[in-house]
Amino acid sequence: MERSASVVTISDIAQELGVSKSTVSRVINCKGRIGAETRRRVMEKVQSCNYVPNPMAKGLVLRQTFNIGVVIPRNEEDNPFFQNCLVGISESVYKAGYDALIVVQGGGDITPLRRLVINRKVDGVILTRLEEKDESVKLLKKEGVPFVVMSTSKDNEVCHVGSDQISGCYEMTKFMISRGCEKVAVLAGDSKNSVNTFRFEGFKRGLASSGISLDGCVVHWNLESQKDVFSVLPDIMKENPQCLVCMDDIICVYVLKWLKQNDYEVPADIQVISFYDSQVLENNTPPITALNVNVSNLTKKAGSLLVDMIEGKKVPSHTKIGYELRIRESFR
């Protein structure tokens, strides 16, 4: 009678087949040269008893944890983008035999990540956000831990995957201007967030190429909450802008809520665009014109790149994911 899968070991299989444990291990892990007949016998036995390798034992042999750390910023746990990131990355690395460990940190405190790295609890890390002079990057470089950044970076020593935020926002700004919008207000989040700085660079380039001075635009940075957005909108609207440019979808949601509460019609009274799209903006009434990036492609690529790095494969430092301007009813 076959033993249950929970108690079958390599030793059991080796004893029943009359071969060494190392032979069974090499067959299971596709290592070394094993005769075709021996390989066939071992694989038939493995399959017939539903043998499942012990991940802890495998990790000790290979000196791996088969865990990947996924760092998301504190206070962004409910952000749809980061939720989608966690789902996409988890699915991607799971297929390669890894599990994802969530690391939540912010405010410059990288203690949670440092603890995982120093205690060797992860084989690699994915940073879902990059800040200027990011301490996480310094730590991972110092400790020699493979990592991928989901953002655009000018550091060629960092493997990063992301969309071309500068080009995308440049195109969106040029489109906006082509429709007659030159007097605009920009509402932006954290000025230290590299994604925001790249988006703003694209915006500035779009203005410059059209001969429009940034001095004529109202720009508000570090709007971190609904309260922050609500506090600046009254003064912004007194200036009668033609369009409100939102740096991301969360800020755009706050803007739309304030406009509705104050009886502004979009786009009849004010036009609105966002430099990042989401299902919320797509389903809004009216739907919001936005720059769309396929998060599924982004996260799958980040996961596969990190697995390749862990397994010693060479990967490119720059990987670009495409974007799309989605022109919707919030813009005339």
C-alpha positions in Angstrom: 0.0 0.0 0.0 1.3 3.4 -0.9 2.2 5.8 1.8 0.4 9.1 1.9 2.0 12.0 0.1 2.6 13.8 3.4 5.0 11.2 4.6 6.8 10.0 1.4 10.4 11.1 1.4 13.3 10.9 -1.0 14.7 8.1 1.2 11.5 6.1 0.8 11.6 6.4 -2.9 15.3 5.5 -3.1 14.9 2.5 -0.8 12.0 1.1 -2.9 13.8 1.5 -6.2 17.2 0.4 -4.9 19.0 3.6 -5.9 20.8 6.3 -3.9 19.0 9.3 -2.4 21.3 11.6 -4.5 20.1 9.8 -7.6 16.5 10.5 -6.8 17.3 14.1 -5.8 19.1 14.7 -9.1 16.2 13.3 -11.1 13.6 15.5 -9.3 15.7 18.6 -9.6 16.9 17.8 -13.2 20.6 17.9 -12.1 23.5 15.9 -13.4 23.6 12.9 -15.8 21.1 10.1 -15.1 20.5 7.2 -17.3 17.2 7.3 -19.2 15.8 4.1 -17.7 16.7 5.2 -14.1 15.1 8.6 -14.7 12.0 6.9 -16.0 11.7 4.6 -13.0 12.2 7.4 -10.5 9.7 9.8 -12.2 7.1 7.0 -12.4 7.5 6.4 -8.7 7.4 10.1 -7.8 4.2 10.5 -9.8 2.5 7.3 -8.5 3.0 8.3 -4.8 2.2 12.0 -5.4 5.6 13.0 -3.9 5.8 16.7 -3.0 9.3 18.1 -2.3 9.9 19.6 1.1 10.3 23.3 0.5 12.3 23.8 3.7 14.7 21.0 2.8 15.1 22.2 -0.7 15.8 25.7 0.6 18.5 24.4 2.8 20.2 22.6 0.0 20.0 25.5 -2.5 20.4 28.1 0.2 17.2 29.8 -0.9 14.0 30.8 0.9 11.8 30.8 -2.2 10.3 34.0 -0.8 10.2 37.4 -2.6 9.6 40.6 -0.7 7.2 43.1 -2.2 7.5 46.6 -0.8 4.5 48.9 -0.9 4.3 52.4 0.7 2.6 52.9 4.0 -0.9 54.5 3.8 -1.3 53.2 0.2 -2.6 49.7 1.1 -6.1 50.6 -0.2 -4.8 52.2 -3.4 -6.1 50.1 -6.3 -2.8 50.4 -8.1 -0.8 48.7 -5.3 -3.5 46.1 -4.7 -3.3 45.2 -8.4 0.5 45.1 -8.1 0.3 42.6 -5.2 -2.0 40.3 -7.2 0.0 40.5 -10.4 3.4 40.0 -8.7 2.1 37.1 -6.5 0.7 35.3 -9.5 3.9 35.8 -11.5 6.4 34.6 -8.9 4.1 31.7 -7.7 4.3 30.1 -11.1 8.1 30.1 -10.7 7.9 28.4 -7.3 8.2 31.5 -5.1 5.9 33.1 -2.5 5.4 36.9 -2.0 5.9 38.5 1.4 4.4 42.0 1.7 6.5 44.7 3.3 4.8 48.0 4.2 7.0 50.9 5.0 7.2 54.7 4.6 8.5 57.9 6.0 12.1 57.0 5.3 11.9 54.1 7.8 13.1 51.0 6.1 13.3 48.8 9.2 10.7 46.2 7.9 12.8 45.6 4.8 16.1 45.7 6.6 14.8 43.0 9.0 13.9 40.7 6.1 17.1 41.2 4.3 19.5 40.9 7.3 17.7 37.8 8.5 17.9 36.3 4.9 14.1 35.7 4.7 13.8 36.7 1.0 15.8 35.8 -2.1 14.9 39.1 -3.8 12.8 42.2 -3.6 10.4 44.2 -5.8 10.1 47.9 -4.9 6.7 49.2 -6.2 7.7 52.8 -5.6 11.0 54.7 -5.9 11.9 57.8 -4.0 14.8 60.3 -4.5 17.9 58.9 -2.7 15.9 55.8 -1.8 17.3 54.1 1.3 15.8 50.8 0.3 17.9 50.8 -2.9 21.1 51.6 -0.9 20.4 48.7 1.5 19.7 46.1 -1.2 22.8 47.2 -3.1 25.0 46.9 0.0 23.6 43.5 0.9 23.8 42.1 -2.6 20.1 41.2 -2.7 18.6 41.0 -6.2 15.9 43.6 -6.7 13.7 45.2 -9.3 12.2 48.6 -9.2 8.7 49.3 -10.7 9.5 52.7 -11.8 11.7 54.6 -14.3 15.2 55.3 -13.0 18.3 57.0 -14.4 20.5 54.6 -12.4 21.8 52.0 -14.9 22.9 49.8 -12.0 19.3 49.2 -11.0 17.0 46.8 -12.8 13.7 48.7 -13.3 10.6 48.1 -15.3 8.0 50.8 -16.0 6.2 52.8 -18.6 7.8 55.9 -20.1 6.1 58.4 -17.9 7.9 61.4 -19.4 6.8 60.6 -23.0 3.3 59.6 -22.0 2.7 62.8 -20.0 4.3 64.8 -22.8 1.9 63.4 -25.3 -1.1 64.0 -23.0 0.0 67.6 -22.4 0.4 68.2 -26.2 -3.1 66.7 -26.8 -4.5 69.0 -24.1 -2.9 72.1 -25.6 -4.0 71.0 -29.1 -7.6 71.2 -27.8 -7.1 74.8 -26.7 -6.2 74.3 -23.1 -3.3 76.6 -22.1 -4.5 77.9 -18.7 -4.3 74.8 -16.4 -3.8 73.8 -12.8 -1.7 70.8 -11.7 -2.6 68.9 -8.6 0.3 66.6 -7.5 1.2 64.3 -4.7 4.6 63.6 -3.1 7.3 65.7 -4.8 9.9 63.1 -3.7 8.1 60.3 -5.6 10.1 59.6 -8.7 7.0 58.8 -10.8 5.5 62.2 -10.0 8.7 64.0 -11.0 8.9 62.1 -14.3 5.3 62.9 -15.0 5.8 66.5 -14.2 8.9 66.6 -16.5 6.7 65.3 -19.3 4.2 68.0 -18.6 6.8 70.7 -18.6 8.3 69.5 -21.9 4.8 69.5 -23.5 4.3 73.1 -22.5 7.8 74.1 -23.7 7.4 72.5 -27.1 4.2 74.5 -27.5 5.8 77.7 -26.5 3.9 78.0 -23.2 5.5 79.1 -20.0 5.1 77.1 -16.9 4.8 80.4 -15.0 1.3 80.7 -16.3 0.2 77.4 -14.7 -0.9 76.8 -11.1 1.0 73.9 -9.5 0.3 72.4 -6.1 2.6 69.7 -4.8 2.4 67.3 -1.8 -1.4 66.8 -1.8 -1.5 63.6 0.3 -5.2 63.5 1.3 -8.7 64.5 0.3 -8.4 67.3 2.9 -5.3 68.6 1.1 -7.0 68.6 -2.3 -10.2 70.2 -1.0 -8.1 73.0 0.7 -6.5 74.2 -2.6 -9.4 73.8 -5.0 -11.4 76.9 -4.0 -8.4 79.2 -4.8 -7.6 77.3 -8.0 -11.2 77.6 -9.3 -11.2 81.4 -8.7 -8.5 81.6 -11.4 -10.9 80.0 -13.9 -8.6 77.4 -15.3 -9.6 75.6 -18.5 -8.4 72.2 -17.2 -7.4 70.5 -14.0 -4.4 68.2 -14.5 -4.3 65.4 -11.8 -1.0 63.7 -11.3 -2.7 60.4 -10.5 -6.1 58.7 -10.2 -6.4 59.1 -6.4 -6.0 62.8 -6.6 -8.4 62.8 -9.5 -11.1 61.1 -7.5 -10.8 63.7 -4.8 -11.0 66.5 -7.4 -14.1 65.0 -9.0 -15.8 64.7 -5.5 -15.1 68.3 -4.7 -16.4 69.5 -8.1 -19.6 67.5 -7.7 -20.1 68.9 -4.2 -19.7 72.4 -5.5 -22.0 72.0 -8.5 -19.3 72.1 -11.2 -20.1 70.1 -14.4 -17.4 68.2 -16.2 -16.6 69.0 -18.9 -19.1 71.9 -19.4 -17.6 74.0 -16.6 -14.1 72.5 -16.2 -12.2 69.8 -18.1 -10.3 67.1 -16.2 -7.4 64.8 -17.1 -5.3 62.3 -15.1 -1.7 61.2 -15.7 -2.7 57.8 -14.4 -5.8 55.8 -15.3 -7.9 53.3 -13.2 -11.2 51.6 -13.5 -12.7 54.2 -11.2 -11.9 56.9 -13.7 -13.1 54.8 -16.6 -16.5 54.2 -14.8 -16.9 57.8 -13.7 -19.7 59.9 -15.1 -18.4 61.2 -17.3 -15.4 58.9 -17.9 -12.1 60.7 -17.4 -9.4 61.2 -20.0 -6.3 59.5 -18.7 -2.9 58.0 -19.4 -3.3 54.2 -19.2 -0.6 51.6 -18.3 -1.3 47.9 -18.3 -0.6 47.0 -14.7 -0.9 43.3 -15.4 1.9 43.4 -17.9 4.0 45.6 -15.6 3.8 43.3 -12.6 4.3 40.1 -14.6 7.4 41.5 -16.1 8.7 42.7 -12.8 8.2 39.3 -11.3 9.8 37.4 -14.2 12.8 39.7 -14.2 13.4 39.2 -10.5 13.2 35.4 -10.8 15.7 35.5 -13.6 18.0 37.6 -11.5 17.8 35.2 -8.6 18.5 32.3 -10.8 21.6 34.1 -12.1 20.4 35.1 -15.5 21.4 38.3 -17.1 18.6 40.9 -17.3 18.3 44.3 -18.9 18.5 47.4 -16.7 15.7 49.2 -18.6 12.4 47.5 -19.5 9.6 49.7 -20.9 5.9 48.8 -20.8 3.7 50.6 -23.3 1.1 53.2 -22.5 -2.1 54.5 -24.1 -3.8 57.9 -24.1 -7.5 57.2 -23.4 -9.5 60.2 -24.5 -12.9 60.2 -22.8 -15.8 62.5 -22.2 -14.1 64.6 -19.5 -12.4 66.5 -22.2 -14.1 68.5 -25.0 
